[in-house]
Amino acid sequence: VTDDIGEDMEVDYRDSRDGSGTAVSWFATSTIGATSGSISLDRVVYPVPFDENEMKTGANANLANWDTATGTDDGDVTVWISVTDPDFTDDQLKGTTATVTVNLISGSTTCAIRTAGAELASGKELGPLNETSQGSGVYEVSFTLDETDVGDSNTGCTTDFQVLGGDTVLQVKYADANSDTGLAANFFDSATFELSTGSVTTDKSVYVMGQDMVITLTDADLNLNSDSAETYTLGLIEWDSSANSSVVLTDND
C-alpha cells in the first residue's frame, strides 16, 4: 500500500465471463489512512541509579559483589521504552533517522541522552525497536542508565548529567511521521526518579533453636530492572543480638 495518506485506493477485477456469460467489472474501494502512535515507559517512578561502593553491608561497610546475578557492583537502572504504532507492519520499527528521543530534565535544563529507531545502533543511538509479538504493533527497546550519564555529541548534549531523586525527570518522545490526521506529530511520556525507604521483617517474633528464619527485605531502590528479578547477597543484612553482634549474614559463624 502506498503512503498517499487520505487518498482512495480502488481495486478492479475484470471478469471476462460471469455466471451469465457476460463480461463485467467488480470494484472495491478503501481509503489509505494512518493511526497516531504512542510511547510509554515501563514505570512511572524509577529508583535512583547508584555507583560502585555506594551499596553498603548491614554493618555499613562497602559491599563488594552484591549483585549475584550479573557480578557487577554498579547500580544502573534499566529503562524499557514501548512504542505502539499499527502503521508499521515489519518486525522492527526503524528508519533512516531516529524516531525516539530520550531526555533527562532538571529544572530548565533538558539533555538528550539517547535516540532510537534508526536502522543501525551507533554510540548513544539504540538502533531499531523490536516488535514484542508478531502483528502486535508494539515495539520495545531498553537501555541502562548510570547515576551520571556521560554526554555524547551524537545526541546533542555533551554535558554529563547526574540523576538525582526528586529532581530529575525522564522524558521520551516519539516522532510519528504520519498521525491520524496524516500529519507529523510528537507523542510523549515521562517518569520521575525517587528514593524509597527500605524495611526488613522476619516471619516470627520468637524462634526455637534450629528453626528456619524467613527474612523479607523490601526496598524499591533495589528494583533496578522491571523485566527481571534481582538477586542480592545476604551481606545486605546484619545480625545483631546480645549473643553475637555486628555479623553480616554472609558470614558462616
SEDREN-976654 format. One line per field, with one value per residue (C-alpha): residue number from 1; residue in one letter; x, z, y. Coordinates in Angstrom, 3 decimals, decimal comma. Each point is the difference from the previous one (the first is absolute). Example, Ala and Ser with C-alpha at 12.3 -4.5 7.8 and 13.67 -1.06 7.14 Angstrom:
2
resi = (1_2)
resn = (A_S)
u = (12,300_1,370)
w = (7,800_-0,660)
v = (-4,500_3,440)
# end
This chain:
253
resi = (1_2_3_4_5_6_7_8_9_10_11_12_13_14_15_16_17_18_19_20_21_22_23_24_25_26_27_28_29_30_31_32_33_34_35_36_37_38_39_40_41_42_43_44_45_46_47_48_49_50_51_52_53_54_55_56_57_58_59_60_61_62_63_64_65_66_67_68_69_70_71_72_73_74_75_76_77_78_79_80_81_82_83_84_85_86_87_88_89_90_91_92_93_94_95_96_97_98_99_100_101_102_103_104_105_106_107_108_109_110_111_112_113_114_115_116_117_118_119_120_121_122_123_124_125_126_127_128_129_130_131_132_133_134_135_136_137_138_139_140_141_142_143_144_145_146_147_148_149_150_151_152_153_154_155_156_157_158_159_160_161_162_163_164_165_166_167_168_169_170_171_172_173_174_175_176_177_178_179_180_181_182_183_184_185_186_187_188_189_190_191_192_193_194_195_196_197_198_199_200_201_202_203_204_205_206_207_208_209_210_211_212_213_214_215_216_217_218_219_220_221_222_223_224_225_226_227_228_229_230_231_232_233_234_235_236_237_238_239_240_241_242_243_244_245_246_247_248_249_250_251_252_253)
resn = (V_T_D_D_I_G_E_D_M_E_V_D_Y_R_D_S_R_D_G_S_G_T_A_V_S_W_F_A_T_S_T_I_G_A_T_S_G_S_I_S_L_D_R_V_V_Y_P_V_P_F_D_E_N_E_M_K_T_G_A_N_A_N_L_A_N_W_D_T_A_T_G_T_D_D_G_D_V_T_V_W_I_S_V_T_D_P_D_F_T_D_D_Q_L_K_G_T_T_A_T_V_T_V_N_L_I_S_G_S_T_T_C_A_I_R_T_A_G_A_E_L_A_S_G_K_E_L_G_P_L_N_E_T_S_Q_G_S_G_V_Y_E_V_S_F_T_L_D_E_T_D_V_G_D_S_N_T_G_C_T_T_D_F_Q_V_L_G_G_D_T_V_L_Q_V_K_Y_A_D_A_N_S_D_T_G_L_A_A_N_F_F_D_S_A_T_F_E_L_S_T_G_S_V_T_T_D_K_S_V_Y_V_M_G_Q_D_M_V_I_T_L_T_D_A_D_L_N_L_N_S_D_S_A_E_T_Y_T_L_G_L_I_E_W_D_S_S_A_N_S_S_V_V_L_T_D_N_D)
u = (0,000_1,382_0,505_-2,580_-1,781_-3,611_-0,270_-2,362_1,370_-2,197_0,472_-1,718_-0,611_-1,081_-1,939_-0,017_-2,922_-2,228_-2,701_-2,209_2,865_0,292_3,214_-0,201_2,288_-0,084_1,415_1,049_1,114_1,898_1,490_3,698_0,231_2,418_-0,193_1,586_2,748_0,679_3,038_0,239_2,569_-0,161_-0,300_-1,388_2,728_3,513_2,542_3,000_3,064_3,051_3,669_2,485_0,764_-3,270_-1,618_0,793_-0,117_-2,219_3,099_0,366_3,110_0,503_-1,829_1,879_-1,646_-3,464_-1,783_0,359_-1,835_2,174_3,180_0,031_0,208_-1,570_-3,652_-1,029_-3,755_-1,476_-2,582_-2,481_-1,669_-3,069_-1,365_-3,419_-0,661_-2,131_1,292_3,122_-0,354_3,632_1,486_2,111_-0,759_2,845_0,766_2,854_-0,113_-0,910_-3,658_0,392_1,853_0,771_0,461_1,101_-1,500_1,003_-1,512_0,424_2,713_-0,919_2,620_-0,566_1,847_-1,219_-1,718_-1,620_-1,686_2,842_0,979_3,362_1,055_2,904_1,284_-3,026_-2,346_-1,724_-0,961_-3,323_-2,848_-1,081_-3,640_-1,103_-2,058_-0,926_-2,671_-0,292_1,162_1,844_3,752_2,493_3,549_1,938_3,141_1,853_0,305_2,991_-0,103_1,971_-0,792_2,917_-0,779_0,302_0,222_-2,206_-2,987_0,853_0,636_3,699_-0,453_0,101_-3,388_-0,434_-3,290_-1,326_-3,051_-2,860_1,782_0,399_-2,717_0,369_-1,872_-0,418_-1,283_-1,271_0,007_-2,855_0,440_-3,699_-2,539_-3,748_-0,272_2,554_2,437_3,178_-0,497_2,009_-1,189_1,512_0,209_1,969_1,028_1,834_2,835_-0,671_1,765_-2,037_0,312_0,805_-1,198_0,929_-2,306_0,169_-2,743_-0,005_0,604_1,331_2,113_0,952_3,618_0,326_-3,040_0,190_-0,262_-1,685_1,228_-1,799_1,816_-2,225_1,703_-1,094_3,484_1,316_-2,508_2,345_-1,744_-3,759_0,493_2,050_0,447_3,106_1,969_2,121_2,536_-1,089_2,735_-2,659_-1,358_1,785_-0,676_0,131_-0,881_1,289_1,481_1,838_0,046_1,016_0,092_-1,217_-1,964_2,618_2,260_-0,199_0,570)
w = (0,000_-0,955_2,478_-1,610_3,259_-0,497_-3,571_-1,127_-1,322_-2,460_-1,183_-3,150_-1,014_-3,601_-0,292_-3,720_0,446_3,055_0,798_-2,819_-2,471_0,081_0,443_3,197_2,281_3,818_2,184_3,629_1,451_3,200_1,430_0,892_3,570_2,899_3,750_2,644_1,860_3,725_2,229_3,586_2,665_2,100_3,230_1,361_2,666_-0,367_2,745_0,024_-1,622_2,220_-0,631_1,260_3,752_0,799_0,999_3,659_2,134_3,045_1,973_-2,159_-1,841_-3,771_-1,472_-2,860_-2,520_1,368_-3,278_-0,207_-3,324_-2,092_2,092_-0,192_2,774_-2,027_0,700_-3,517_-0,619_-3,060_-1,857_-2,389_-2,724_-1,937_-3,185_-1,267_-3,651_-2,224_-3,077_0,189_-1,164_0,159_2,977_0,703_0,261_-1,816_-2,518_-1,475_3,014_3,653_0,974_3,801_2,187_3,710_2,111_3,560_1,422_3,110_0,521_-3,228_-1,307_-2,535_-1,188_-2,799_1,147_-2,428_-3,364_-1,507_-3,169_-2,482_-2,143_1,756_3,615_0,421_3,137_1,952_-2,835_1,174_-3,459_-1,088_2,380_-0,103_-0,191_3,205_-1,896_-3,627_-1,161_3,362_-1,271_3,311_-0,231_2,887_0,730_3,267_1,326_3,299_1,744_2,196_2,963_-2,133_-3,677_-2,191_-2,633_-3,675_-3,012_-2,006_2,174_0,152_3,754_0,872_3,716_2,541_1,713_3,563_0,842_3,347_1,907_0,077_-2,471_-3,292_-2,522_-2,726_-3,176_-3,210_-3,312_-3,036_-3,288_-2,003_-3,678_-0,693_2,777_-0,388_-1,649_-2,617_1,445_2,025_3,777_3,182_2,907_3,499_3,260_3,154_3,367_3,103_2,138_3,705_3,006_2,197_3,598_0,398_2,694_1,276_1,761_1,318_-0,077_3,787_3,121_1,954_-1,411_1,377_-0,587_-3,281_-1,630_-3,418_-0,068_-2,920_-0,483_-2,360_-1,282_-1,705_-1,825_-3,356_-0,384_-0,753_-2,787_-2,796_-2,858_-0,193_-2,570_2,220_3,609_1,796_2,357_2,747_2,451_3,624_1,001_-0,273_3,390_3,357_2,953_3,251_3,404_3,550_-0,862_-3,126_-1,571_-3,261_-2,082_-3,589_-1,221_-2,570_2,901_1,018_3,733)
v = (0,000_3,401_2,842_2,315_0,779_1,113_-1,304_-2,758_-3,258_-1,886_-3,552_-1,283_-3,588_-0,503_-3,213_-0,804_-2,363_-0,112_-2,562_1,316_0,060_3,812_1,999_2,082_2,020_-0,145_2,762_0,477_3,320_0,773_3,169_0,071_1,259_0,173_-0,595_2,190_-1,794_0,151_-0,425_-1,214_-0,794_-3,153_1,992_3,228_0,194_-1,416_-0,661_2,319_-1,652_-0,367_-0,608_-2,553_0,061_1,808_-3,289_-0,804_-3,142_-0,216_1,030_3,153_-1,179_-0,031_-2,981_-1,649_-2,314_0,713_-0,770_-3,771_-0,239_2,314_0,167_3,779_2,565_2,807_0,796_0,980_0,218_-1,721_2,093_-1,642_2,075_-1,184_1,554_-1,049_0,822_-2,272_1,865_-2,178_-3,598_-1,149_-1,833_3,089_3,698_1,696_2,694_1,970_2,349_-0,420_0,324_-0,281_2,505_-0,499_3,135_0,619_3,193_1,923_3,423_1,945_-2,347_-2,695_-2,483_-2,532_-3,133_-2,696_-0,388_-3,087_-1,162_0,392_-2,968_-0,436_0,469_2,411_1,686_1,166_-1,083_-3,183_-1,223_-1,576_-0,788_-3,665_-1,078_-1,733_-2,596_-0,511_2,433_1,779_3,388_0,475_0,562_0,040_1,061_0,288_1,651_0,295_3,333_0,808_2,371_2,452_-0,372_0,988_2,613_-0,850_2,291_-2,393_0,928_3,687_0,007_-0,068_0,777_-2,841_-0,212_-1,298_-1,694_1,235_-1,180_2,489_2,256_-1,871_-0,830_-2,623_0,934_-2,005_1,362_-1,899_1,912_-1,538_0,871_-0,703_0,501_-0,566_3,430_-0,970_2,527_-0,491_0,204_-0,554_-2,160_-0,043_-1,890_0,794_-1,404_1,169_-1,363_-0,423_-1,503_-2,339_-1,154_-3,686_-2,371_-3,447_-2,466_-3,564_-2,625_-0,529_2,047_-3,011_-2,839_-3,394_-0,963_-1,903_1,590_1,627_3,775_1,756_3,556_2,364_3,068_2,579_2,865_1,428_1,525_-3,502_-0,708_1,050_-1,822_-0,511_-2,773_-2,317_-1,074_1,248_-2,215_1,552_-1,351_-0,453_2,420_2,705_-1,150_-0,032_-2,284_1,934_-1,471_-0,189_-3,397_1,116_3,438_1,621_-3,184_0,245_-2,996_-0,986_-1,053_-3,664_0,410)
# end
